[in-house]
Amino acid sequence: MLIGARASPLSRAQVEEIRSEFGLNCEVVWVTTTGDLDQTTSLRNLGKTDFFTRELDEMLLQGRIDAAVHSAKDLPDPLPQGLKIAALSKGLDPRDSLVIKKEPIELVATSSVRREEAVRQLFPHCQFVDLRGPIHERLAQNVDGVVVAEAALIRLGLGHLLRIFLPGETAPLQGKLAIVVRQDANFVFRSQA
């Protein structure tokens, strides 16, 4: 089986999690997507588009890969015609974390209006800047705090960072991974966990 996934360190960790959970023996094609290349478009009002999945979706539809691994929360809604979710991982902690870099917390990096509102519940006078790029680049920003999915921190072995969990709802399916295939695929994925 040939699996496609984004080339980021987080995506590489996600593929290893999928391999382990579903007992997959597969080759992987690492792809840089539109969302990886475009570091200027804000995610604030982007919605459930194919910004992070477009190139992998096209490869699937063209038969160049058999499956793609994504963060389930990043999937477009609806999926492109001809594709389906074949499996969801059991997932990791779905909460959002505010990684604290220095105090007082006055400037926080995030590209999510929902996450901003959660931070404001704890730090009402906080200011915000947009956040893009791989996790290590996000954490390197010159800000007081950075909002990151807790599952991403766990997958990257960053559980030692000083952080607090944000209140409220998180994105649907946050913490879970999705295996996407063509509609006519007959692959069966069974969790070994």
C-alpha positions in Angstrom: 0.0 0.0 0.0 1.2 3.5 -0.9 0.1 6.2 1.5 0.4 10.0 1.0 0.8 12.5 3.8 2.1 16.0 4.4 5.9 16.3 4.9 5.8 18.2 8.2 7.3 16.6 11.3 3.8 16.4 12.9 2.4 14.6 9.8 5.4 12.1 10.0 4.5 11.4 13.6 0.8 11.0 12.6 1.7 8.4 9.9 3.7 6.4 12.5 0.7 6.5 14.8 -1.5 5.2 12.0 1.0 2.5 11.1 1.1 1.3 14.7 -2.6 1.5 15.4 -3.7 -0.2 12.2 -0.7 -2.5 11.8 0.1 -1.1 8.4 3.1 -2.2 6.3 3.2 0.7 3.8 5.4 3.0 1.8 4.8 6.7 2.2 4.9 9.6 -0.2 5.6 12.9 1.5 3.9 15.9 -0.1 4.1 19.6 0.4 0.5 21.0 0.1 -0.9 24.4 -0.7 -1.4 25.0 3.0 2.3 24.3 3.7 3.6 26.6 1.0 1.2 29.5 1.6 2.3 30.9 4.9 0.5 34.2 4.5 -3.2 33.3 4.1 -4.9 33.5 7.5 -6.8 30.5 8.7 -9.3 32.6 10.7 -12.0 32.6 8.1 -10.9 29.8 5.8 -13.5 27.2 6.9 -13.5 23.5 6.0 -11.7 23.8 2.7 -9.0 21.6 1.0 -6.3 24.1 1.9 -4.2 21.3 3.6 -5.4 18.3 1.6 -5.8 19.4 -2.1 -2.6 17.8 -3.5 -3.2 14.6 -1.6 -6.8 14.4 -2.7 -5.8 14.9 -6.4 -3.1 12.1 -6.0 -5.8 9.8 -4.6 -8.3 10.5 -7.3 -5.6 9.9 -10.0 -4.6 6.6 -8.4 -1.1 7.7 -7.6 -1.5 6.8 -4.0 -3.9 4.3 -2.3 -4.7 6.3 0.9 -3.9 9.6 2.6 -3.4 10.3 6.2 -4.7 13.6 7.6 -5.6 15.3 10.9 -9.3 14.6 10.8 -10.1 18.2 11.8 -8.3 19.5 8.7 -10.5 17.5 6.2 -12.6 19.6 3.8 -16.4 19.3 4.3 -17.7 17.9 2.1 -14.8 15.6 0.9 -14.2 15.8 -2.8 -16.4 13.6 -4.9 -14.9 10.2 -5.3 -13.3 10.1 -1.8 -14.3 8.7 1.5 -13.0 8.3 5.1 -12.0 4.7 5.5 -11.0 4.9 9.1 -10.5 7.2 12.1 -7.9 6.6 14.7 -8.8 6.3 18.3 -7.2 9.7 18.8 -5.3 11.5 21.5 -6.2 14.3 23.9 -8.6 16.6 21.9 -8.0 19.7 24.1 -6.4 23.0 23.0 -3.3 24.0 25.0 -1.8 27.5 25.6 1.9 27.0 25.7 3.3 29.6 28.0 6.6 31.1 26.9 6.8 34.1 29.3 4.6 36.0 31.7 2.6 38.0 31.9 0.4 36.7 29.1 -0.2 39.7 26.9 0.4 38.5 23.3 -0.7 35.1 22.1 -0.3 33.5 18.7 -3.3 31.7 17.1 -5.2 31.8 13.8 -8.5 30.6 15.3 -11.3 32.9 16.4 -12.6 30.1 18.6 -9.3 29.7 20.3 -9.0 33.4 20.8 -12.3 33.4 22.6 -11.1 30.6 24.9 -7.8 32.4 25.7 -9.8 35.6 26.5 -11.8 33.7 29.1 -8.5 33.3 31.0 -6.7 36.5 29.9 -9.3 39.1 29.0 -6.9 41.8 28.0 -4.6 39.7 25.8 -3.7 40.7 22.2 -3.4 38.2 19.3 -1.2 37.6 16.3 -1.7 35.2 13.4 0.0 31.8 13.6 1.2 29.7 10.7 3.8 27.1 9.9 5.0 23.8 11.5 4.8 23.5 15.3 8.5 24.2 16.0 8.2 27.5 14.0 5.0 28.4 15.9 6.7 27.8 19.2 9.7 30.0 18.1 7.5 33.1 17.7 8.3 36.1 19.9 5.1 36.0 21.8 4.0 35.2 25.4 1.9 32.2 24.5 1.1 29.9 21.6 -2.1 27.9 21.2 -1.5 24.4 19.9 -3.6 21.2 19.9 -2.6 19.1 22.8 -2.5 16.0 20.5 0.1 17.7 18.4 2.3 18.3 21.5 2.0 14.7 22.5 2.8 13.4 19.0 5.9 15.5 18.9 7.1 14.6 22.4 6.6 18.2 23.7 4.5 17.3 26.7 7.2 18.8 28.9 6.3 22.4 27.8 4.7 24.6 30.4 1.0 24.9 29.2 -2.5 25.3 30.4 -5.6 23.7 28.8 -8.1 26.1 27.3 -11.8 26.0 28.3 -14.6 25.2 26.0 -15.2 23.3 22.9 -12.5 22.2 20.4 -12.7 21.6 16.7 -14.7 18.5 15.7 -12.5 15.4 15.5 -9.5 17.2 17.0 -6.9 14.7 18.1 -8.1 12.0 15.7 -6.4 11.0 12.4 -8.3 10.1 9.2 -7.4 7.6 6.5 -8.9 8.8 3.2 -9.3 6.5 0.2 -11.2 6.5 -3.1 -14.9 5.6 -3.0 -14.2 2.4 -4.9 -11.4 1.2 -2.6 -11.9 -2.0 -0.7 -9.2 -1.6 1.9 -10.2 -2.6 5.4 -8.5 -0.9 8.3 -8.8 -2.5 11.7 -7.4 -0.9 14.8 -4.9 -3.0 16.7 -5.2 -0.8 19.8 
